[in-house]
Amino acid sequence: MRIDKYLKVSRLIKRRTLANEACETGHVTINGKAAKPGTEVKVGDVVEIRFGSNLTKVEVTSIAEHVTKEGSKEMYAIL
């Protein structure tokens, strides 16, 4: 799954356009490497998202196309 879609589906970022912009401006990394919006994400990858001075680091635990609001929290584990 593309990282921009994963961020939206998992509700780490509210909208896909915002996820796209975050990737393009270098605020998202996967396993320590800068991620472009089309970069594929797999189970076990470590994703870091930088919002200003906040750093969110999560590990991908599952990938699903459609999930409920409650189920979205099971897609990642906060590190």
mmCIF file of the N, C-alpha and C atoms, coordinates in Angstrom:
data_MODEL
# 
_entry.id   MODEL 
# 
loop_
_atom_site.group_PDB 
_atom_site.id 
_atom_site.type_symbol 
_atom_site.label_atom_id 
_atom_site.label_alt_id 
_atom_site.label_comp_id 
_atom_site.label_asym_id 
_atom_site.label_entity_id 
_atom_site.label_seq_id 
_atom_site.pdbx_PDB_ins_code 
_atom_site.Cartn_x 
_atom_site.Cartn_y 
_atom_site.Cartn_z 
_atom_site.occupancy 
_atom_site.B_iso_or_equiv 
_atom_site.pdbx_formal_charge 
_atom_site.auth_seq_id 
_atom_site.auth_comp_id 
_atom_site.auth_asym_id 
_atom_site.auth_atom_id 
_atom_site.pdbx_PDB_model_num 
ATOM 1   N N  . MET A 1 1  ? 0.845   -1.172 0.000  1.00 0.00 ? 1  MET A N  1 
ATOM 2   C CA . MET A 1 1  ? 0.000   0.000  0.000  1.00 0.00 ? 1  MET A CA 1 
ATOM 3   C C  . MET A 1 1  ? 0.895   1.243  0.000  1.00 0.00 ? 1  MET A C  1 
ATOM 4   N N  . ARG A 1 2  ? 0.461   2.280  -0.705 1.00 0.00 ? 2  ARG A N  1 
ATOM 5   C CA . ARG A 1 2  ? 1.200   3.539  -0.740 1.00 0.00 ? 2  ARG A CA 1 
ATOM 6   C C  . ARG A 1 2  ? 1.189   4.189  0.643  1.00 0.00 ? 2  ARG A C  1 
ATOM 7   N N  . ILE A 1 3  ? 2.282   4.867  0.993  1.00 0.00 ? 3  ILE A N  1 
ATOM 8   C CA . ILE A 1 3  ? 2.385   5.479  2.316  1.00 0.00 ? 3  ILE A CA 1 
ATOM 9   C C  . ILE A 1 3  ? 1.329   6.560  2.520  1.00 0.00 ? 3  ILE A C  1 
ATOM 10  N N  . ASP A 1 4  ? 1.024   7.347  1.489  1.00 0.00 ? 4  ASP A N  1 
ATOM 11  C CA . ASP A 1 4  ? 0.031   8.409  1.678  1.00 0.00 ? 4  ASP A CA 1 
ATOM 12  C C  . ASP A 1 4  ? -1.342  7.823  1.984  1.00 0.00 ? 4  ASP A C  1 
ATOM 13  N N  . LYS A 1 5  ? -1.693  6.722  1.315  1.00 0.00 ? 5  LYS A N  1 
ATOM 14  C CA . LYS A 1 5  ? -2.975  6.069  1.581  1.00 0.00 ? 5  LYS A CA 1 
ATOM 15  C C  . LYS A 1 5  ? -2.973  5.414  2.958  1.00 0.00 ? 5  LYS A C  1 
ATOM 16  N N  . TYR A 1 6  ? -1.858  4.791  3.337  1.00 0.00 ? 6  TYR A N  1 
ATOM 17  C CA . TYR A 1 6  ? -1.758  4.149  4.648  1.00 0.00 ? 6  TYR A CA 1 
ATOM 18  C C  . TYR A 1 6  ? -1.959  5.167  5.770  1.00 0.00 ? 6  TYR A C  1 
ATOM 19  N N  . LEU A 1 7  ? -1.323  6.325  5.654  1.00 0.00 ? 7  LEU A N  1 
ATOM 20  C CA . LEU A 1 7  ? -1.444  7.355  6.682  1.00 0.00 ? 7  LEU A CA 1 
ATOM 21  C C  . LEU A 1 7  ? -2.884  7.819  6.823  1.00 0.00 ? 7  LEU A C  1 
ATOM 22  N N  . LYS A 1 8  ? -3.603  7.893  5.710  1.00 0.00 ? 8  LYS A N  1 
ATOM 23  C CA . LYS A 1 8  ? -5.006  8.312  5.741  1.00 0.00 ? 8  LYS A CA 1 
ATOM 24  C C  . LYS A 1 8  ? -5.891  7.213  6.317  1.00 0.00 ? 8  LYS A C  1 
ATOM 25  N N  . VAL A 1 9  ? -5.747  5.979  5.840  1.00 0.00 ? 9  VAL A N  1 
ATOM 26  C CA . VAL A 1 9  ? -6.585  4.862  6.296  1.00 0.00 ? 9  VAL A CA 1 
ATOM 27  C C  . VAL A 1 9  ? -6.360  4.580  7.784  1.00 0.00 ? 9  VAL A C  1 
ATOM 28  N N  . SER A 1 10 ? -5.109  4.678  8.239  1.00 0.00 ? 10 SER A N  1 
ATOM 29  C CA . SER A 1 10 ? -4.809  4.422  9.648  1.00 0.00 ? 10 SER A CA 1 
ATOM 30  C C  . SER A 1 10 ? -5.152  5.619  10.529 1.00 0.00 ? 10 SER A C  1 
ATOM 31  N N  . ARG A 1 11 ? -5.547  6.719  9.904  1.00 0.00 ? 11 ARG A N  1 
ATOM 32  C CA . ARG A 1 11 ? -5.933  7.959  10.587 1.00 0.00 ? 11 ARG A CA 1 
ATOM 33  C C  . ARG A 1 11 ? -4.790  8.606  11.365 1.00 0.00 ? 11 ARG A C  1 
ATOM 34  N N  . LEU A 1 12 ? -3.548  8.334  10.946 1.00 0.00 ? 12 LEU A N  1 
ATOM 35  C CA . LEU A 1 12 ? -2.407  9.061  11.502 1.00 0.00 ? 12 LEU A CA 1 
ATOM 36  C C  . LEU A 1 12 ? -2.422  10.489 10.965 1.00 0.00 ? 12 LEU A C  1 
ATOM 37  N N  . ILE A 1 13 ? -2.888  10.644 9.713  1.00 0.00 ? 13 ILE A N  1 
ATOM 38  C CA . ILE A 1 13 ? -3.113  11.954 9.100  1.00 0.00 ? 13 ILE A CA 1 
ATOM 39  C C  . ILE A 1 13 ? -4.532  11.939 8.553  1.00 0.00 ? 13 ILE A C  1 
ATOM 40  N N  . LYS A 1 14 ? -5.272  13.014 8.787  1.00 0.00 ? 14 LYS A N  1 
ATOM 41  C CA . LYS A 1 14 ? -6.712  13.026 8.479  1.00 0.00 ? 14 LYS A CA 1 
ATOM 42  C C  . LYS A 1 14 ? -7.055  12.916 6.994  1.00 0.00 ? 14 LYS A C  1 
ATOM 43  N N  . ARG A 1 15 ? -6.308  13.608 6.124  1.00 0.00 ? 15 ARG A N  1 
ATOM 44  C CA . ARG A 1 15 ? -6.653  13.611 4.700  1.00 0.00 ? 15 ARG A CA 1 
ATOM 45  C C  . ARG A 1 15 ? -5.485  13.151 3.851  1.00 0.00 ? 15 ARG A C  1 
ATOM 46  N N  . ARG A 1 16 ? -5.781  12.525 2.728  1.00 0.00 ? 16 ARG A N  1 
ATOM 47  C CA . ARG A 1 16 ? -4.731  12.012 1.861  1.00 0.00 ? 16 ARG A CA 1 
ATOM 48  C C  . ARG A 1 16 ? -3.916  13.147 1.252  1.00 0.00 ? 16 ARG A C  1 
ATOM 49  N N  . THR A 1 17 ? -4.560  14.279 0.962  1.00 0.00 ? 17 THR A N  1 
ATOM 50  C CA . THR A 1 17 ? -3.803  15.411 0.409  1.00 0.00 ? 17 THR A CA 1 
ATOM 51  C C  . THR A 1 17 ? -2.779  15.922 1.414  1.00 0.00 ? 17 THR A C  1 
ATOM 52  N N  . LEU A 1 18 ? -3.143  15.935 2.699  1.00 0.00 ? 18 LEU A N  1 
ATOM 53  C CA . LEU A 1 18 ? -2.185  16.340 3.735  1.00 0.00 ? 18 LEU A CA 1 
ATOM 54  C C  . LEU A 1 18 ? -1.055  15.322 3.851  1.00 0.00 ? 18 LEU A C  1 
ATOM 55  N N  . ALA A 1 19 ? -1.389  14.038 3.729  1.00 0.00 ? 19 ALA A N  1 
ATOM 56  C CA . ALA A 1 19 ? -0.370  12.978 3.764  1.00 0.00 ? 19 ALA A CA 1 
ATOM 57  C C  . ALA A 1 19 ? 0.586   13.138 2.584  1.00 0.00 ? 19 ALA A C  1 
ATOM 58  N N  . ASN A 1 20 ? 0.033   13.470 1.413  1.00 0.00 ? 20 ASN A N  1 
ATOM 59  C CA . ASN A 1 20 ? 0.845   13.720 0.216  1.00 0.00 ? 20 ASN A CA 1 
ATOM 60  C C  . ASN A 1 20 ? 1.828   14.859 0.463  1.00 0.00 ? 20 ASN A C  1 
ATOM 61  N N  . GLU A 1 21 ? 1.317   15.975 0.987  1.00 0.00 ? 21 GLU A N  1 
ATOM 62  C CA . GLU A 1 21 ? 2.166   17.140 1.244  1.00 0.00 ? 21 GLU A CA 1 
ATOM 63  C C  . GLU A 1 21 ? 3.237   16.833 2.275  1.00 0.00 ? 21 GLU A C  1 
ATOM 64  N N  . ALA A 1 22 ? 2.880   16.092 3.326  1.00 0.00 ? 22 ALA A N  1 
ATOM 65  C CA . ALA A 1 22 ? 3.859   15.742 4.360  1.00 0.00 ? 22 ALA A CA 1 
ATOM 66  C C  . ALA A 1 22 ? 4.992   14.909 3.763  1.00 0.00 ? 22 ALA A C  1 
ATOM 67  N N  . CYS A 1 23 ? 4.660   13.991 2.862  1.00 0.00 ? 23 CYS A N  1 
ATOM 68  C CA . CYS A 1 23 ? 5.688   13.160 2.217  1.00 0.00 ? 23 CYS A CA 1 
ATOM 69  C C  . CYS A 1 23 ? 6.566   13.999 1.297  1.00 0.00 ? 23 CYS A C  1 
ATOM 70  N N  . GLU A 1 24 ? 5.944   14.862 0.505  1.00 0.00 ? 24 GLU A N  1 
ATOM 71  C CA . GLU A 1 24 ? 6.695   15.663 -0.465 1.00 0.00 ? 24 GLU A CA 1 
ATOM 72  C C  . GLU A 1 24 ? 7.633   16.661 0.203  1.00 0.00 ? 24 GLU A C  1 
ATOM 73  N N  . THR A 1 25 ? 7.269   17.139 1.395  1.00 0.00 ? 25 THR A N  1 
ATOM 74  C CA . THR A 1 25 ? 8.111   18.118 2.092  1.00 0.00 ? 25 THR A CA 1 
ATOM 75  C C  . THR A 1 25 ? 9.126   17.464 3.023  1.00 0.00 ? 25 THR A C  1 
ATOM 76  N N  . GLY A 1 26 ? 9.205   16.139 3.024  1.00 0.00 ? 26 GLY A N  1 
ATOM 77  C CA . GLY A 1 26 ? 10.224  15.428 3.794  1.00 0.00 ? 26 GLY A CA 1 
ATOM 78  C C  . GLY A 1 26 ? 9.897   15.221 5.262  1.00 0.00 ? 26 GLY A C  1 
ATOM 79  N N  . HIS A 1 27 ? 8.627   15.301 5.629  1.00 0.00 ? 27 HIS A N  1 
ATOM 80  C CA . HIS A 1 27 ? 8.239   15.118 7.033  1.00 0.00 ? 27 HIS A CA 1 
ATOM 81  C C  . HIS A 1 27 ? 7.967   13.659 7.391  1.00 0.00 ? 27 HIS A C  1 
ATOM 82  N N  . VAL A 1 28 ? 7.991   12.760 6.400  1.00 0.00 ? 28 VAL A N  1 
ATOM 83  C CA . VAL A 1 28 ? 7.701   11.344 6.645  1.00 0.00 ? 28 VAL A CA 1 
ATOM 84  C C  . VAL A 1 28 ? 8.905   10.507 6.219  1.00 0.00 ? 28 VAL A C  1 
ATOM 85  N N  . THR A 1 29 ? 9.325   9.590  7.103  1.00 0.00 ? 29 THR A N  1 
ATOM 86  C CA . THR A 1 29 ? 10.389  8.651  6.754  1.00 0.00 ? 29 THR A CA 1 
ATOM 87  C C  . THR A 1 29 ? 9.917   7.231  7.024  1.00 0.00 ? 29 THR A C  1 
ATOM 88  N N  . ILE A 1 30 ? 10.421  6.308  6.219  1.00 0.00 ? 30 ILE A N  1 
ATOM 89  C CA . ILE A 1 30 ? 10.154  4.884  6.412  1.00 0.00 ? 30 ILE A CA 1 
ATOM 90  C C  . ILE A 1 30 ? 11.500  4.209  6.606  1.00 0.00 ? 30 ILE A C  1 
ATOM 91  N N  . ASN A 1 31 ? 11.671  3.577  7.749  1.00 0.00 ? 31 ASN A N  1 
ATOM 92  C CA . ASN A 1 31 ? 12.931  2.898  8.089  1.00 0.00 ? 31 ASN A CA 1 
ATOM 93  C C  . ASN A 1 31 ? 14.133  3.829  7.924  1.00 0.00 ? 31 ASN A C  1 
ATOM 94  N N  . GLY A 1 32 ? 13.957  5.108  8.293  1.00 0.00 ? 32 GLY A N  1 
ATOM 95  C CA . GLY A 1 32 ? 15.049  6.069  8.252  1.00 0.00 ? 32 GLY A CA 1 
ATOM 96  C C  . GLY A 1 32 ? 15.289  6.739  6.914  1.00 0.00 ? 32 GLY A C  1 
ATOM 97  N N  . LYS A 1 33 ? 14.521  6.380  5.872  1.00 0.00 ? 33 LYS A N  1 
ATOM 98  C CA . LYS A 1 33 ? 14.691  6.971  4.549  1.00 0.00 ? 33 LYS A CA 1 
ATOM 99  C C  . LYS A 1 33 ? 13.485  7.849  4.229  1.00 0.00 ? 33 LYS A C  1 
ATOM 100 N N  . ALA A 1 34 ? 13.740  8.991  3.593  1.00 0.00 ? 34 ALA A N  1 
ATOM 101 C CA . ALA A 1 34 ? 12.649  9.901  3.221  1.00 0.00 ? 34 ALA A CA 1 
ATOM 102 C C  . ALA A 1 34 ? 11.659  9.164  2.321  1.00 0.00 ? 34 ALA A C  1 
ATOM 103 N N  . ALA A 1 35 ? 10.366  9.389  2.581  1.00 0.00 ? 35 ALA A N  1 
ATOM 104 C CA . ALA A 1 35 ? 9.319   8.692  1.833  1.00 0.00 ? 35 ALA A CA 1 
ATOM 105 C C  . ALA A 1 35 ? 8.619   9.638  0.879  1.00 0.00 ? 35 ALA A C  1 
ATOM 106 N N  . LYS A 1 36 ? 8.448   9.190  -0.358 1.00 0.00 ? 36 LYS A N  1 
ATOM 107 C CA . LYS A 1 36 ? 7.629   9.916  -1.314 1.00 0.00 ? 36 LYS A CA 1 
ATOM 108 C C  . LYS A 1 36 ? 6.209   9.385  -1.183 1.00 0.00 ? 36 LYS A C  1 
ATOM 109 N N  . PRO A 1 37 ? 5.197   10.125 -1.674 1.00 0.00 ? 37 PRO A N  1 
ATOM 110 C CA . PRO A 1 37 ? 3.804   9.676  -1.520 1.00 0.00 ? 37 PRO A CA 1 
ATOM 111 C C  . PRO A 1 37 ? 3.536   8.274  -2.072 1.00 0.00 ? 37 PRO A C  1 
ATOM 112 N N  . GLY A 1 38 ? 4.258   7.859  -3.109 1.00 0.00 ? 38 GLY A N  1 
ATOM 113 C CA . GLY A 1 38 ? 4.023   6.558  -3.724 1.00 0.00 ? 38 GLY A CA 1 
ATOM 114 C C  . GLY A 1 38 ? 4.857   5.427  -3.153 1.00 0.00 ? 38 GLY A C  1 
ATOM 115 N N  . THR A 1 39 ? 5.669   5.695  -2.134 1.00 0.00 ? 39 THR A N  1 
ATOM 116 C CA . THR A 1 39 ? 6.510   4.669  -1.537 1.00 0.00 ? 39 THR A CA 1 
ATOM 117 C C  . THR A 1 39 ? 5.643   3.589  -0.891 1.00 0.00 ? 39 THR A C  1 
ATOM 118 N N  . GLU A 1 40 ? 5.956   2.332  -1.172 1.00 0.00 ? 40 GLU A N  1 
ATOM 119 C CA . GLU A 1 40 ? 5.187   1.220  -0.612 1.00 0.00 ? 40 GLU A CA 1 
ATOM 120 C C  . GLU A 1 40 ? 5.576   0.984  0.840  1.00 0.00 ? 40 GLU A C  1 
ATOM 121 N N  . VAL A 1 41 ? 4.572   0.699  1.662  1.00 0.00 ? 41 VAL A N  1 
ATOM 122 C CA . VAL A 1 41 ? 4.796   0.402  3.072  1.00 0.00 ? 41 VAL A CA 1 
ATOM 123 C C  . VAL A 1 41 ? 4.366   -1.043 3.330  1.00 0.00 ? 41 VAL A C  1 
ATOM 124 N N  . LYS A 1 42 ? 5.150   -1.766 4.178  1.00 0.00 ? 42 LYS A N  1 
ATOM 125 C CA . LYS A 1 42 ? 4.864   -3.167 4.469  1.00 0.00 ? 42 LYS A CA 1 
ATOM 126 C C  . LYS A 1 42 ? 4.758   -3.354 5.979  1.00 0.00 ? 42 LYS A C  1 
ATOM 127 N N  . VAL A 1 43 ? 4.199   -4.473 6.395  1.00 0.00 ? 43 VAL A N  1 
ATOM 128 C CA . VAL A 1 43 ? 4.119   -4.803 7.814  1.00 0.00 ? 43 VAL A CA 1 
ATOM 129 C C  . VAL A 1 43 ? 5.540   -4.915 8.355  1.00 0.00 ? 43 VAL A C  1 
ATOM 130 N N  . GLY A 1 44 ? 5.785   -4.295 9.503  1.00 0.00 ? 44 GLY A N  1 
ATOM 131 C CA . GLY A 1 44 ? 7.107   -4.319 10.121 1.00 0.00 ? 44 GLY A CA 1 
ATOM 132 C C  . GLY A 1 44 ? 7.908   -3.059 9.877  1.00 0.00 ? 44 GLY A C  1 
ATOM 133 N N  . ASP A 1 45 ? 7.494   -2.219 8.922  1.00 0.00 ? 45 ASP A N  1 
ATOM 134 C CA . ASP A 1 45 ? 8.195   -0.963 8.652  1.00 0.00 ? 45 ASP A CA 1 
ATOM 135 C C  . ASP A 1 45 ? 8.004   0.007  9.816  1.00 0.00 ? 45 ASP A C  1 
ATOM 136 N N  . VAL A 1 46 ? 9.016   0.835  10.057 1.00 0.00 ? 46 VAL A N  1 
ATOM 137 C CA . VAL A 1 46 ? 8.932   1.881  11.081 1.00 0.00 ? 46 VAL A CA 1 
ATOM 138 C C  . VAL A 1 46 ? 8.751   3.209  10.357 1.00 0.00 ? 46 VAL A C  1 
ATOM 139 N N  . VAL A 1 47 ? 7.654   3.895  10.674 1.00 0.00 ? 47 VAL A N  1 
ATOM 140 C CA . VAL A 1 47 ? 7.314   5.160  10.025 1.00 0.00 ? 47 VAL A CA 1 
ATOM 141 C C  . VAL A 1 47 ? 7.453   6.282  11.047 1.00 0.00 ? 47 VAL A C  1 
ATOM 142 N N  . GLU A 1 48 ? 8.163   7.345  10.651 1.00 0.00 ? 48 GLU A N  1 
ATOM 143 C CA . GLU A 1 48 ? 8.303   8.528  11.497 1.00 0.00 ? 48 GLU A CA 1 
ATOM 144 C C  . GLU A 1 48 ? 7.626   9.696  10.807 1.00 0.00 ? 48 GLU A C  1 
ATOM 145 N N  . ILE A 1 49 ? 6.804   10.438 11.569 1.00 0.00 ? 49 ILE A N  1 
ATOM 146 C CA . ILE A 1 49 ? 6.103   11.599 11.036 1.00 0.00 ? 49 ILE A CA 1 
ATOM 147 C C  . ILE A 1 49 ? 6.456   12.792 11.906 1.00 0.00 ? 49 ILE A C  1 
ATOM 148 N N  . ARG A 1 50 ? 6.942   13.872 11.268 1.00 0.00 ? 50 ARG A N  1 
ATOM 149 C CA . ARG A 1 50 ? 7.335   15.077 11.982 1.00 0.00 ? 50 ARG A CA 1 
ATOM 150 C C  . ARG A 1 50 ? 6.305   16.182 11.761 1.00 0.00 ? 50 ARG A C  1 
ATOM 151 N N  . PHE A 1 51 ? 5.672   16.649 12.843 1.00 0.00 ? 51 PHE A N  1 
ATOM 152 C CA . PHE A 1 51 ? 4.753   17.794 12.803 1.00 0.00 ? 51 PHE A CA 1 
ATOM 153 C C  . PHE A 1 51 ? 5.374   18.878 13.664 1.00 0.00 ? 51 PHE A C  1 
ATOM 154 N N  . GLY A 1 52 ? 6.020   19.848 13.055 1.00 0.00 ? 52 GLY A N  1 
ATOM 155 C CA . GLY A 1 52 ? 6.695   20.890 13.837 1.00 0.00 ? 52 GLY A CA 1 
ATOM 156 C C  . GLY A 1 52 ? 7.762   20.269 14.713 1.00 0.00 ? 52 GLY A C  1 
ATOM 157 N N  . SER A 1 53 ? 7.623   20.419 16.035 1.00 0.00 ? 53 SER A N  1 
ATOM 158 C CA . SER A 1 53 ? 8.609   19.836 16.945 1.00 0.00 ? 53 SER A CA 1 
ATOM 159 C C  . SER A 1 53 ? 8.178   18.455 17.447 1.00 0.00 ? 53 SER A C  1 
ATOM 160 N N  . ASN A 1 54 ? 6.960   18.017 17.084 1.00 0.00 ? 54 ASN A N  1 
ATOM 161 C CA . ASN A 1 54 ? 6.474   16.696 17.500 1.00 0.00 ? 54 ASN A CA 1 
ATOM 162 C C  . ASN A 1 54 ? 6.973   15.623 16.548 1.00 0.00 ? 54 ASN A C  1 
ATOM 163 N N  . LEU A 1 55 ? 7.388   14.490 17.107 1.00 0.00 ? 55 LEU A N  1 
ATOM 164 C CA . LEU A 1 55 ? 7.824   13.353 16.299 1.00 0.00 ? 55 LEU A CA 1 
ATOM 165 C C  . LEU A 1 55 ? 6.990   12.141 16.703 1.00 0.00 ? 55 LEU A C  1 
ATOM 166 N N  . THR A 1 56 ? 6.283   11.573 15.742 1.00 0.00 ? 56 THR A N  1 
ATOM 167 C CA . THR A 1 56 ? 5.488   10.377 15.983 1.00 0.00 ? 56 THR A CA 1 
ATOM 168 C C  . THR A 1 56 ? 6.181   9.220  15.295 1.00 0.00 ? 56 THR A C  1 
ATOM 169 N N  . LYS A 1 57 ? 6.476   8.166  16.052 1.00 0.00 ? 57 LYS A N  1 
ATOM 170 C CA . LYS A 1 57 ? 7.179   7.000  15.506 1.00 0.00 ? 57 LYS A CA 1 
ATOM 171 C C  . LYS A 1 57 ? 6.293   5.787  15.728 1.00 0.00 ? 57 LYS A C  1 
ATOM 172 N N  . VAL A 1 58 ? 5.913   5.116  14.637 1.00 0.00 ? 58 VAL A N  1 
ATOM 173 C CA . VAL A 1 58 ? 5.031   3.954  14.731 1.00 0.00 ? 58 VAL A CA 1 
ATOM 174 C C  . VAL A 1 58 ? 5.593   2.798  13.920 1.00 0.00 ? 58 VAL A C  1 
ATOM 175 N N  . GLU A 1 59 ? 5.192   1.594  14.317 1.00 0.00 ? 59 GLU A N  1 
ATOM 176 C CA . GLU A 1 59 ? 5.529   0.389  13.553 1.00 0.00 ? 59 GLU A CA 1 
ATOM 177 C C  . GLU A 1 59 ? 4.252   -0.116 12.909 1.00 0.00 ? 59 GLU A C  1 
ATOM 178 N N  . VAL A 1 60 ? 4.323   -0.431 11.617 1.00 0.00 ? 60 VAL A N  1 
ATOM 179 C CA . VAL A 1 60 ? 3.167   -0.922 10.881 1.00 0.00 ? 60 VAL A CA 1 
ATOM 180 C C  . VAL A 1 60 ? 2.892   -2.361 11.322 1.00 0.00 ? 60 VAL A C  1 
ATOM 181 N N  . THR A 1 61 ? 1.668   -2.612 11.849 1.00 0.00 ? 61 THR A N  1 
ATOM 182 C CA . THR A 1 61 ? 1.323   -3.958 12.300 1.00 0.00 ? 61 THR A CA 1 
ATOM 183 C C  . THR A 1 61 ? 0.364   -4.669 11.354 1.00 0.00 ? 61 THR A C  1 
ATOM 184 N N  . SER A 1 62 ? -0.416  -3.891 10.584 1.00 0.00 ? 62 SER A N  1 
ATOM 185 C CA . SER A 1 62 ? -1.290  -4.505 9.587  1.00 0.00 ? 62 SER A CA 1 
ATOM 186 C C  . SER A 1 62 ? -1.623  -3.482 8.513  1.00 0.00 ? 62 SER A C  1 
ATOM 187 N N  . ILE A 1 63 ? -2.064  -3.998 7.365  1.00 0.00 ? 63 ILE A N  1 
ATOM 188 C CA . ILE A 1 63 ? -2.446  -3.145 6.246  1.00 0.00 ? 63 ILE A CA 1 
ATOM 189 C C  . ILE A 1 63 ? -3.818  -3.593 5.769  1.00 0.00 ? 63 ILE A C  1 
ATOM 190 N N  . ALA A 1 64 ? -4.745  -2.632 5.663  1.00 0.00 ? 64 ALA A N  1 
ATOM 191 C CA . ALA A 1 64 ? -6.095  -2.928 5.193  1.00 0.00 ? 64 ALA A CA 1 
ATOM 192 C C  . ALA A 1 64 ? -6.599  -1.755 4.367  1.00 0.00 ? 64 ALA A C  1 
ATOM 193 N N  . GLU A 1 65 ? -7.395  -2.059 3.350  1.00 0.00 ? 65 GLU A N  1 
ATOM 194 C CA . GLU A 1 65 ? -7.926  -1.014 2.472  1.00 0.00 ? 65 GLU A CA 1 
ATOM 195 C C  . GLU A 1 65 ? -8.974  -0.161 3.174  1.00 0.00 ? 65 GLU A C  1 
ATOM 196 N N  . HIS A 1 66 ? -9.869  -0.808 3.919  1.00 0.00 ? 66 HIS A N  1 
ATOM 197 C CA . HIS A 1 66 ? -10.952 -0.096 4.594  1.00 0.00 ? 66 HIS A CA 1 
ATOM 198 C C  . HIS A 1 66 ? -11.047 -0.602 6.032  1.00 0.00 ? 66 HIS A C  1 
ATOM 199 N N  . VAL A 1 67 ? -11.049 0.332  6.975  1.00 0.00 ? 67 VAL A N  1 
ATOM 200 C CA . VAL A 1 67 ? -11.198 -0.033 8.385  1.00 0.00 ? 67 VAL A CA 1 
ATOM 201 C C  . VAL A 1 67 ? -12.126 0.969  9.073  1.00 0.00 ? 67 VAL A C  1 
ATOM 202 N N  . THR A 1 68 ? -12.677 0.538  10.203 1.00 0.00 ? 68 THR A N  1 
ATOM 203 C CA . THR A 1 68 ? -13.505 1.437  11.000 1.00 0.00 ? 68 THR A CA 1 
ATOM 204 C C  . THR A 1 68 ? -12.586 2.344  11.818 1.00 0.00 ? 68 THR A C  1 
ATOM 205 N N  . LYS A 1 69 ? -13.169 3.343  12.451 1.00 0.00 ? 69 LYS A N  1 
ATOM 206 C CA . LYS A 1 69 ? -12.381 4.259  13.271 1.00 0.00 ? 69 LYS A CA 1 
ATOM 207 C C  . LYS A 1 69 ? -11.672 3.506  14.388 1.00 0.00 ? 69 LYS A C  1 
ATOM 208 N N  . GLU A 1 70 ? -12.381 2.549  15.007 1.00 0.00 ? 70 GLU A N  1 
ATOM 209 C CA . GLU A 1 70 ? -11.784 1.764  16.091 1.00 0.00 ? 70 GLU A CA 1 
ATOM 210 C C  . GLU A 1 70 ? -10.694 0.830  15.558 1.00 0.00 ? 70 GLU A C  1 
ATOM 211 N N  . GLY A 1 71 ? -10.930 0.241  14.400 1.00 0.00 ? 71 GLY A N  1 
ATOM 212 C CA . GLY A 1 71 ? -9.974  -0.697 13.814 1.00 0.00 ? 71 GLY A CA 1 
ATOM 213 C C  . GLY A 1 71 ? -8.704  -0.036 13.321 1.00 0.00 ? 71 GLY A C  1 
ATOM 214 N N  . SER A 1 72 ? -8.753  1.268  13.068 1.00 0.00 ? 72 SER A N  1 
ATOM 215 C CA . SER A 1 72 ? -7.584  1.962  12.541 1.00 0.00 ? 72 SER A CA 1 
ATOM 216 C C  . SER A 1 72 ? -6.433  1.977  13.543 1.00 0.00 ? 72 SER A C  1 
ATOM 217 N N  . LYS A 1 73 ? -6.739  1.943  14.829 1.00 0.00 ? 73 LYS A N  1 
ATOM 218 C CA . LYS A 1 73 ? -5.701  1.962  15.855 1.00 0.00 ? 73 LYS A CA 1 
ATOM 219 C C  . LYS A 1 73 ? -4.928  0.657  15.909 1.00 0.00 ? 73 LYS A C  1 
ATOM 220 N N  . GLU A 1 74 ? -5.484  -0.404 15.332 1.00 0.00 ? 74 GLU A N  1 
ATOM 221 C CA . GLU A 1 74 ? -4.801  -1.702 15.316 1.00 0.00 ? 74 GLU A CA 1 
ATOM 222 C C  . GLU A 1 74 ? -3.845  -1.840 14.136 1.00 0.00 ? 74 GLU A C  1 
ATOM 223 N N  . MET A 1 75 ? -3.784  -0.826 13.279 1.00 0.00 ? 75 MET A N  1 
ATOM 224 C CA . MET A 1 75 ? -2.897  -0.873 12.106 1.00 0.00 ? 75 MET A CA 1 
ATOM 225 C C  . MET A 1 75 ? -1.460  -0.507 12.442 1.00 0.00 ? 75 MET A C  1 
ATOM 226 N N  . TYR A 1 76 ? -1.247  0.065  13.638 1.00 0.00 ? 76 TYR A N  1 
ATOM 227 C CA . TYR A 1 76 ? 0.107   0.483  14.007 1.00 0.00 ? 76 TYR A CA 1 
ATOM 228 C C  . TYR A 1 76 ? 0.313   0.379  15.511 1.00 0.00 ? 76 TYR A C  1 
ATOM 229 N N  . ALA A 1 77 ? 1.589   0.317  15.899 1.00 0.00 ? 77 ALA A N  1 
ATOM 230 C CA . ALA A 1 77 ? 1.970   0.338  17.310 1.00 0.00 ? 77 ALA A CA 1 
ATOM 231 C C  . ALA A 1 77 ? 2.900   1.527  17.522 1.00 0.00 ? 77 ALA A C  1 
ATOM 232 N N  . ILE A 1 78 ? 2.579   2.363  18.508 1.00 0.00 ? 78 ILE A N  1 
ATOM 233 C CA . ILE A 1 78 ? 3.408   3.542  18.777 1.00 0.00 ? 78 ILE A CA 1 
ATOM 234 C C  . ILE A 1 78 ? 4.693   3.099  19.464 1.00 0.00 ? 78 ILE A C  1 
ATOM 235 N N  . LEU A 1 79 ? 5.811   3.601  18.981 1.00 0.00 ? 79 LEU A N  1 
ATOM 236 C CA . LEU A 1 79 ? 7.126   3.248  19.547 1.00 0.00 ? 79 LEU A CA 1 
ATOM 237 C C  . LEU A 1 79 ? 7.630   4.380  20.435 1.00 0.00 ? 79 LEU A C  1 
# 
